[in-house]
Amino acid sequence: MGAYDNPRMINDPRAAASANVGVMIGNTLAGVGKRYSEMRRRQADEIEKNTNTIQKKQNDIDNIFNAYVVDMGKQLKNKDITQEMYNKAIENQTTLFQGIGEPGDADYKMGANDAMFLRDTSKNLSRDQRTEYNKIIQTAIGNIDSVVKEIGVVGAESTVYRDYMKTSMTDSNQTLAGFSLADEFITVLTGNAMINKANPDVNTTYDTIDGAKIFTHTISKNSNVLDGIDFKNISKDLIDVDYKETDDNYIITQTLGKNFELVVPVAPAINIQQTGKEIDVLGDDGEIRKDLLYKFKQVNTFPTMDGEVVSSRINGYETEYYPGDYISEKASGKANAQASAVINTGNAGQINGYFNNRFGVNIRDFYADFFNGKTKSEQIEIAENYEQERLDNGFRQNFGDERRLTDSEVAQLLEGKQKGVKHLQSIPDPNTAEYKAWREKDHYLKTTNLGFQGNDTSNVPPSSYEQWLNTSKKWYNSDVFGTGDDTQYYIPSVGTIEKKRSGSDETYMAYQPGSNEEFANVIYSDPSNSNIPKQRIIQTGENTWIAQKMVGDKTFSYYKDVGTPKPKNHPSFKKFLGIN
């Protein structure tokens, strides 16, 4: 929002309050005596003939309402409002006392001064006349408390807005009012006007009618501040905005009623650590309780070219199963409570800010009918799903990898459920539709390498040609190598969609690194061939492998994926590995 810098300094209302009141009262009440003389001539038969008495009554009335205006000015001087707002409030109040025009004019509107003078000096007033005069007086006097209260709201909101802008709008517990970029742009224009901050290339005027505060922003269609702003996206159900165009300008009028928010509060995020402890899934260290992680041991066995298992080539590792369904059920009450509290506010701005700030989601982009089509129950369900996902991710943190369960893992988990392990009871019963869905989805598992059992460590690059002949070359030519039920597959690295850097035409490609590399089957290149660098192929599926080249230096090196997965017997692999 850099376009809204360079503030325009104007006079502080607190410094000029008393002087302004005096000047305005002097100007606006100067014609009172003339109007009283006119009324005396028109109503001579109803008004006492004692000139001195009449003059004293005039002075008393002047003093009464003068005091009211002065007191109002004193109350307003401590409010965080602009000089323009201050002047407008005093002007409107003075008009209520003095009235509009002269008696007999077509636009004449009696003020409290005239009403009190006629009420107190006229003879034989009817009940209706007296009631009318009293109403005019009471309305004018009552307006003071109303305006002071409303101005207090304006001042308080100005303070909130100013403080929010000082944080560069980074406070996640607050957000600008609006559903769209156009909404927020208009909110900034109005907010800046309220705190005396200039809006470059924007002419803003202020008015107030019947307590409503009206800001009119005129913007040249050629202005640079409009970059990316589409006024067709103004959300009229959130902010009361009128939009129109001329040949040269956009004219935006925002009307703020008695209750309004330029900066919307956002419900605090659920404290993941605290919640995890409350539902007994996190320990004091902030990690998942160890007793909730089901452990089972597995081994990979590597067959020879003849299909026989080499007992010395057993690679042991321990896998921990994350009981996501169990933990989600435990957290569901917290997710529902948070979602219900937010939706039940009934404040569309706060709800929208909640989705934006907590989940990075503009809810209207995903549910166009969220506010005008979804029931409250449906809204709560949507919010609950987002909260549930956030809690699940927070509890799990960086726990393990997401993958399908092997048959042996499933068997052990079902056995644990049958034995009564409480955190496995959420696993659906076999032969049900729920079980099928559970079986086919990915689960989170954390695997720890226990090292090699036996005396063969040929999973590392061979140190001699002879070792390579007895391992990698044999495995490459074997029809059964990599076909075991417990074989673990490498998941290749994945590049993201090309993205554009903010404020630049530069593009970049981000990558998600490969996983499960330490457990997958590997076949290395011929170490005796000096023309072939350190290269290998690694198993990615039942009969698919991907080539890898070692890159880096002595300080840091790693194998980088090359090309796409192919069958092991693909001609390119044979050349890549230097196999004759």
C-alpha positions in Angstrom: 0.0 0.0 0.0 2.9 2.3 -0.6 0.7 4.5 -2.7 -0.9 5.9 0.5 2.3 7.4 2.0 3.2 11.1 2.2 0.8 12.4 4.8 -0.8 15.8 4.4 -0.6 17.7 7.7 -3.5 19.9 8.8 -4.4 21.6 12.0 -5.1 19.5 15.1 -8.7 20.1 16.3 -7.6 19.9 19.9 -5.4 23.0 19.5 -8.1 25.2 17.8 -11.2 23.9 19.5 -12.2 26.8 21.7 -11.3 29.4 19.1 -13.3 27.7 16.4 -16.3 27.4 18.6 -16.3 31.1 19.4 -15.9 32.2 15.8 -18.5 29.9 14.4 -21.1 30.8 17.1 -20.4 34.5 16.5 -21.0 34.1 12.7 -24.0 31.8 12.9 -25.9 33.6 15.6 -25.4 37.1 14.4 -28.8 37.3 12.7 -30.9 36.1 15.7 -31.9 39.6 16.8 -33.2 40.5 13.3 -35.3 37.3 13.2 -36.8 37.9 16.6 -37.8 41.5 15.5 -39.5 40.1 12.5 -41.4 37.6 14.7 -42.4 40.3 17.1 -43.9 42.4 14.3 -45.8 39.4 12.9 -47.0 38.2 16.2 -47.5 41.5 18.1 -50.8 40.4 19.5 -49.3 37.3 21.1 -46.0 38.7 22.5 -45.5 40.8 25.5 -44.9 44.5 24.7 -42.1 45.0 27.2 -39.0 45.6 25.1 -36.6 45.1 28.0 -38.2 41.7 28.8 -38.0 40.5 25.2 -34.4 41.5 24.9 -33.5 39.8 28.1 -35.3 36.6 26.9 -33.3 36.8 23.6 -30.0 37.1 25.5 -30.9 34.2 27.9 -31.7 32.0 24.9 -28.5 33.0 23.1 -26.5 32.2 26.3 -28.2 28.8 26.8 -27.5 27.5 23.3 -24.1 29.2 23.2 -23.1 27.2 26.3 -24.4 24.0 24.7 -22.1 24.5 21.6 -19.1 25.4 23.7 -19.6 22.4 25.9 -19.9 20.2 22.7 -16.7 21.6 21.4 -14.9 20.8 24.6 -16.1 17.2 24.4 -15.0 16.8 20.8 -11.6 18.3 21.3 -10.2 15.1 22.8 -11.6 12.8 20.1 -9.2 11.5 17.4 -10.9 13.2 14.5 -9.9 15.5 11.7 -10.5 19.3 11.8 -13.0 18.9 9.0 -15.1 16.4 11.0 -14.9 18.7 14.0 -16.0 21.8 12.0 -18.8 19.8 10.4 -20.1 18.6 13.7 -20.1 22.2 15.2 -21.7 23.6 12.0 -24.5 21.0 12.0 -25.2 21.6 15.7 -25.3 25.3 15.3 -27.8 24.9 12.4 -30.1 22.8 14.7 -30.1 25.7 17.1 -30.4 28.6 14.7 -32.5 26.9 12.0 -32.3 27.4 8.2 -33.4 30.6 6.4 -35.7 33.3 7.6 -39.3 33.1 8.7 -41.4 33.2 5.5 -38.7 31.7 3.3 -39.6 28.6 1.3 -36.7 26.6 2.8 -37.2 28.0 6.3 -36.6 25.4 9.0 -37.2 26.5 12.6 -34.3 26.1 15.0 -34.2 25.5 18.8 -33.6 29.2 19.4 -36.8 30.2 17.6 -38.8 27.4 19.2 -37.7 28.3 22.7 -38.4 32.0 22.1 -41.9 31.3 20.8 -42.7 28.7 23.5 -41.7 31.0 26.3 -43.1 34.3 25.0 -46.2 33.5 23.1 -49.7 33.6 24.6 -52.4 31.0 24.2 -50.3 28.3 22.6 -52.2 25.2 21.6 -51.0 21.9 23.0 -49.8 20.8 19.5 -47.8 24.0 19.1 -46.2 23.6 22.4 -45.4 19.9 21.7 -43.9 20.9 18.3 -41.6 23.6 19.9 -40.5 21.2 22.6 -39.7 18.5 20.1 -37.5 20.9 18.1 -35.7 22.0 21.3 -35.2 18.4 22.6 -34.0 17.2 19.2 -31.4 19.9 19.0 -30.1 19.4 22.5 -30.3 15.5 22.3 -28.2 15.7 19.1 -25.2 16.7 21.1 -24.9 13.5 23.1 -25.6 11.5 19.9 -22.9 13.3 17.9 -20.3 13.1 20.7 -21.0 9.4 21.0 -20.8 8.8 17.2 -17.7 11.0 16.9 -16.2 8.9 19.7 -16.7 5.8 17.5 -15.1 7.6 14.6 -12.2 8.6 16.8 -11.8 5.1 18.2 -11.9 3.6 14.8 -9.4 6.2 13.5 -7.0 5.2 16.3 -7.4 1.5 15.5 -6.9 2.2 11.8 -3.8 4.3 12.4 -2.2 1.7 14.7 -3.0 -1.1 12.2 -1.3 0.9 9.3 1.7 1.4 11.6 2.2 -2.4 11.6 2.2 -2.4 7.8 -1.0 -4.4 8.1 0.9 -7.5 9.4 -1.2 -8.0 12.5 -2.9 -11.4 11.9 -5.5 -10.6 14.5 -6.9 -7.8 12.3 -7.6 -7.2 8.7 -9.0 -4.4 6.5 -12.7 -4.4 5.8 -13.6 -6.0 2.5 -13.9 -9.1 0.5 -12.0 -8.0 -2.5 -8.9 -5.9 -3.4 -11.3 -3.1 -4.5 -13.0 -3.2 -1.1 -9.7 -2.9 0.8 -8.6 -0.1 -1.6 -11.7 2.0 -0.7 -11.3 1.2 3.0 -7.8 2.6 2.8 -9.0 5.7 1.0 -11.6 6.4 3.7 -9.3 5.4 6.5 -6.6 7.7 5.3 -9.1 10.6 5.1 -10.1 9.9 8.7 -6.5 10.2 10.0 -5.4 13.2 7.8 -3.2 11.0 5.6 -3.1 12.1 1.9 -4.3 9.8 -0.8 -2.1 10.6 -3.9 -4.1 11.3 -7.0 -7.3 11.2 -5.0 -9.6 14.1 -4.1 -11.7 13.3 -1.1 -14.6 15.3 0.4 -16.5 14.7 3.6 -20.1 15.3 4.6 -22.5 14.1 7.2 -26.2 13.6 6.8 -28.5 12.3 9.6 -25.5 11.0 11.5 -24.1 9.1 8.5 -20.5 10.0 7.6 -20.1 10.3 3.8 -16.7 10.2 2.1 -16.6 10.8 -1.6 -13.3 9.9 -3.5 -12.7 11.1 -7.0 -9.9 9.3 -8.8 -8.5 10.0 -12.3 -8.8 7.0 -14.6 -5.1 7.6 -15.5 -3.9 7.4 -11.9 -1.2 4.9 -11.1 -2.8 4.1 -7.8 -5.4 2.0 -9.7 -3.0 -0.6 -10.8 -4.8 -4.0 -10.4 -8.0 -2.4 -8.9 -11.3 -3.5 -10.5 -14.2 -1.5 -9.1 -16.6 -4.1 -10.5 -15.5 -6.3 -7.7 -16.8 -4.0 -5.0 -18.8 -6.0 -2.4 -21.8 -3.9 -1.6 -23.1 -6.3 1.0 -20.0 -5.6 3.1 -19.5 -1.9 2.8 -22.1 0.7 1.8 -20.4 2.0 -1.4 -21.8 3.8 -4.4 -19.6 3.7 -7.6 -20.0 5.6 -10.8 -17.8 6.7 -13.7 -17.4 9.9 -15.7 -15.4 10.2 -18.9 -12.2 11.0 -16.8 -12.8 9.9 -13.3 -14.1 7.2 -11.0 -16.3 8.5 -8.2 -16.5 6.3 -5.1 -18.9 7.3 -2.3 -18.7 5.4 1.0 -21.3 6.0 3.7 -20.5 4.9 7.2 -23.4 4.6 9.6 -23.3 4.8 13.4 -21.6 1.4 13.7 -18.8 0.6 11.2 -15.4 -1.1 11.1 -12.5 -0.1 8.9 -10.3 -2.6 10.6 -12.0 -5.9 11.4 -10.9 -8.1 14.3 -10.0 -11.7 13.5 -10.6 -14.5 15.8 -7.4 -15.7 17.5 -5.9 -18.9 16.1 -6.2 -22.1 18.2 -3.0 -22.6 20.1 -1.8 -26.0 18.8 0.5 -26.8 21.6 -2.0 -26.0 24.3 -4.8 -27.8 22.5 -2.6 -30.9 22.0 -1.9 -31.1 25.7 -5.6 -30.5 26.6 -6.7 -33.5 24.4 -3.7 -35.6 25.6 -2.0 -36.1 22.2 1.1 -33.9 22.7 3.7 -34.3 25.4 5.5 -31.5 27.3 8.1 -31.5 24.5 5.4 -30.5 22.0 5.8 -33.8 20.1 3.2 -36.6 19.6 3.2 -38.9 22.7 5.4 -41.9 22.0 2.8 -44.3 23.3 0.4 -43.2 20.5 2.8 -44.2 17.8 2.4 -47.9 16.8 5.8 -49.4 16.1 6.6 -52.4 13.9 9.8 -53.7 12.5 10.3 -54.6 8.9 13.3 -55.7 6.8 14.2 -55.6 3.2 15.8 -58.6 1.7 17.8 -58.6 -1.5 17.7 -61.7 -3.7 20.6 -63.0 -5.7 20.5 -63.4 -9.4 19.2 -67.0 -8.8 16.3 -65.7 -6.7 17.7 -66.9 -3.4 17.6 -64.7 -0.3 21.0 -63.6 0.9 20.7 -63.6 4.7 23.6 -61.2 5.2 21.8 -58.6 3.0 19.0 -57.8 5.5 18.6 -54.1 6.0 16.6 -53.5 9.3 14.5 -50.5 10.0 11.8 -49.4 12.4 8.6 -47.7 11.3 6.2 -45.7 13.5 2.6 -45.3 12.4 0.9 -42.0 13.0 -2.8 -42.7 14.2 -4.2 -39.7 12.3 -7.9 -40.8 12.4 -7.7 -41.3 16.2 -6.0 -37.9 16.8 -8.5 -36.1 14.4 -11.4 -37.5 16.4 -9.8 -36.3 19.6 -9.4 -32.8 18.1 -12.8 -32.6 16.4 -14.5 -30.9 19.4 -11.9 -28.1 19.5 -12.3 -27.6 15.8 -16.1 -27.4 16.0 -16.0 -25.0 18.9 -13.7 -22.6 17.1 -15.7 -22.7 13.9 -19.0 -22.2 15.7 -17.7 -19.2 17.6 -16.5 -17.5 14.4 -19.6 -18.2 12.3 -22.1 -17.4 15.1 -20.8 -13.8 15.2 -22.9 -13.3 12.1 -20.3 -10.6 11.0 -19.5 -11.3 7.3 -16.3 -9.1 7.5 -15.0 -10.9 10.6 -15.8 -14.3 9.0 -14.1 -13.4 5.8 -11.0 -12.1 7.7 -10.9 -15.3 9.7 -10.6 -17.4 6.5 -8.1 -15.0 5.0 -5.8 -14.6 7.9 -6.0 -18.1 9.4 -6.0 -20.2 6.2 -5.0 -17.9 3.4 -8.4 -18.5 1.8 -10.8 -16.0 0.2 -13.9 -18.0 1.1 -15.9 -16.5 -1.8 -13.3 -17.9 -4.3 -14.2 -21.4 -3.1 -17.8 -21.0 -2.1 -19.5 -18.2 -4.1 -22.7 -18.7 -2.1 -21.1 -18.9 1.3 -22.8 -15.8 2.7 -26.0 -15.8 0.7 -26.7 -19.5 0.1 -25.1 -21.6 2.8 -26.9 -22.3 6.0 -25.2 -21.5 9.3 -24.7 -25.3 9.8 -23.0 -25.6 6.4 -20.8 -22.6 7.1 -19.7 -24.1 10.4 -18.9 -27.4 8.7 -16.7 -25.7 6.2 -14.9 -23.7 8.8 -14.5 -26.8 11.0 -12.9 -28.7 8.1 -10.3 -26.0 7.8 -9.7 -25.9 11.5 -9.4 -29.7 11.6 -6.8 -29.7 8.9 -4.8 -27.0 10.6 -4.8 -28.9 13.9 -3.9 -32.2 12.2 -0.9 -30.6 10.4 0.1 -28.8 13.6 0.1 -32.0 15.7 1.9 -34.0 13.1 4.4 -31.2 12.2 7.2 -32.8 10.2 6.3 -36.4 11.1 7.6 -38.9 8.5 6.4 -39.4 5.0 2.9 -39.9 3.5 2.5 -43.2 1.6 0.3 -46.3 1.2 0.6 -49.0 3.8 2.1 -52.4 2.9 0.2 -55.6 3.4 2.4 -56.5 6.3 1.9 -53.1 7.9 -1.9 -53.4 7.6 -1.9 -56.9 9.1 0.1 -55.7 12.1 -2.2 -52.7 12.6 -5.3 -54.9 12.4 -3.8 -57.2 14.9 -3.1 -54.3 17.3 -6.7 -53.2 16.9 -7.9 -56.7 17.8 -5.7 -56.7 20.9 -7.4 -53.5 22.0 -4.8 -50.8 21.3 -7.0 -47.7 21.9 -5.4 -45.5 19.3 -6.0 -48.1 16.6 -9.7 -48.4 17.3 -10.5 -45.7 14.7 -9.3 -48.1 11.9 -12.6 -49.3 10.2 -13.6 -52.9 10.3 -12.5 -55.0 7.3 -15.1 -55.7 4.6 -16.7 -52.3 4.9 -16.6 -49.4 2.5 -14.9 -47.2 5.2 -12.1 -49.8 5.5 -11.6 -49.8 1.7 -11.2 -46.0 1.7 -8.8 -46.2 4.7 -6.8 -48.9 3.0 -6.4 -47.0 -0.3 -5.5 -43.6 1.2 -2.0 -42.5 2.2 -0.9 -42.6 5.8 1.9 -41.0 7.7 4.9 -43.1 8.8 8.2 -42.3 10.2 11.0 -44.8 9.5 14.3 -45.1 11.3 17.2 -47.0 9.8 18.6 -49.6 12.2 21.6 -50.4 10.1 22.7 -53.5 8.3 22.3 -56.9 10.0 25.1 -59.2 8.9 28.5 -58.5 7.3 27.5 -57.3 3.8 27.4 -53.5 3.3 27.1 -53.5 -0.4 24.2 -50.9 -0.3 26.9 -48.2 -0.5 28.8 -47.6 -3.7 31.1 -50.6 -4.2 34.8 -50.0 -3.7 36.0 -52.4 -6.3 35.0 -53.9 -9.7 34.7 -57.4 -8.2 32.2 -56.2 -5.6 30.2 -54.4 -8.3 30.1 -57.6 -10.5 28.7 -59.6 -7.5 26.1 -57.0 -6.6 24.9 -54.2 -9.0 25.6 -56.0 -12.2 23.9 -59.2 -11.0 20.9 -57.3 -9.7 20.6 -55.4 -13.0 20.4 -58.7 -14.9 18.1 -60.4 -12.4 14.4 -60.8 -13.2 13.4 -61.1 -9.5 15.5 -58.3 -8.0 13.1 -55.6 -6.6 10.0 -57.7 -6.8 9.6 -58.6 -3.1 6.4 -57.7 -1.2 8.3 -55.6 1.3 10.3 -53.6 -1.3 10.4 -49.9 -0.6 10.2 -47.5 -3.6 11.9 -44.2 -4.0 9.6 -41.2 -4.7 11.3 -38.9 -7.2 11.6 -35.1 -6.8 8.8 -33.0 -8.3 9.0 -29.5 -9.8 6.2 -27.0 -9.0 4.4 -24.9 -11.6 6.4 -22.0 -12.9 5.7 -19.0 -10.8 6.3 -15.2 -11.2 8.1 -13.4 -8.5 6.2 -10.5 -6.9 6.9 -7.2 -8.7 9.0 -8.8 -11.4 8.8 -10.8 -14.7 11.4 -13.2 -13.4 10.2 -16.8 -13.1 11.5 -19.7 -11.1 11.0 -23.4 -10.5 10.7 -24.9 -7.1 11.3 -28.6 -6.3 10.0 -31.0 -3.8 12.9 -33.3 -2.9 12.7 -37.0 -3.4 12.0 -39.3 -0.4 12.5 -42.9 0.8 15.9 -42.9 -0.9 17.7 -44.7 1.9 15.4 -47.8 1.6 14.9 -48.2 -2.1 16.9 -50.7 -4.2 19.9 -49.2 -5.9 22.1 -50.4 -8.8 25.5 -48.5 -9.3 27.5 -47.8 -12.4 30.7 -49.7 -13.3 33.5 -48.2 -11.0 36.2 -49.4 -13.3 35.1 -47.4 -16.3 36.8 -44.0 -15.9 34.5 -42.5 -18.6 31.4 -43.1 -16.5 31.0 -40.9 -13.4 29.3 -42.0 -10.2 25.9 -42.8 -11.5 23.1 -45.2 -10.4 19.5 -46.2 -11.0 17.0 -46.4 -8.1 13.7 -48.2 -8.0 10.6 -46.1 -8.1 7.9 -48.8 -8.7 7.2 -52.4 -9.3 9.2 -52.3 -12.6 10.3 -48.7 -12.9 13.6 -47.1 -12.1 15.0 -43.6 -12.5 18.6 -42.6 -13.3 20.6 -40.5 -10.8 23.9 -38.6 -11.1 26.1 -37.6 -8.2 26.5 -33.8 -8.1 28.3 -31.4 -5.7 31.8 -31.4 -4.3 33.8 -32.9 -1.5 32.0 -30.7 1.1 28.5 -31.6 0.0 27.3 -34.1 -2.7 24.1 -35.9 -3.5 22.4 -37.9 -6.2 20.2 -35.9 -8.6 17.3 -37.4 -10.6 17.9 -37.5 -14.3 15.1 -38.1 -16.8 11.9 -40.0 -16.1 11.2 -43.5 -14.6 11.7 -46.4 -17.0 11.8 -50.2 -16.8 15.1 -51.6 -15.5 16.0 -53.2 -18.9 15.6 -50.0 -20.8 18.6 -49.6 -23.2 19.5 -46.2 -21.9 20.1 -47.6 -18.4 22.6 -50.2 -19.7 24.7 -47.5 -21.3 24.2 -45.2 -18.3 25.6 -47.9 -15.9 28.4 -49.0 -18.3 27.1 -52.6 -18.4 28.4 -54.7 -21.3 
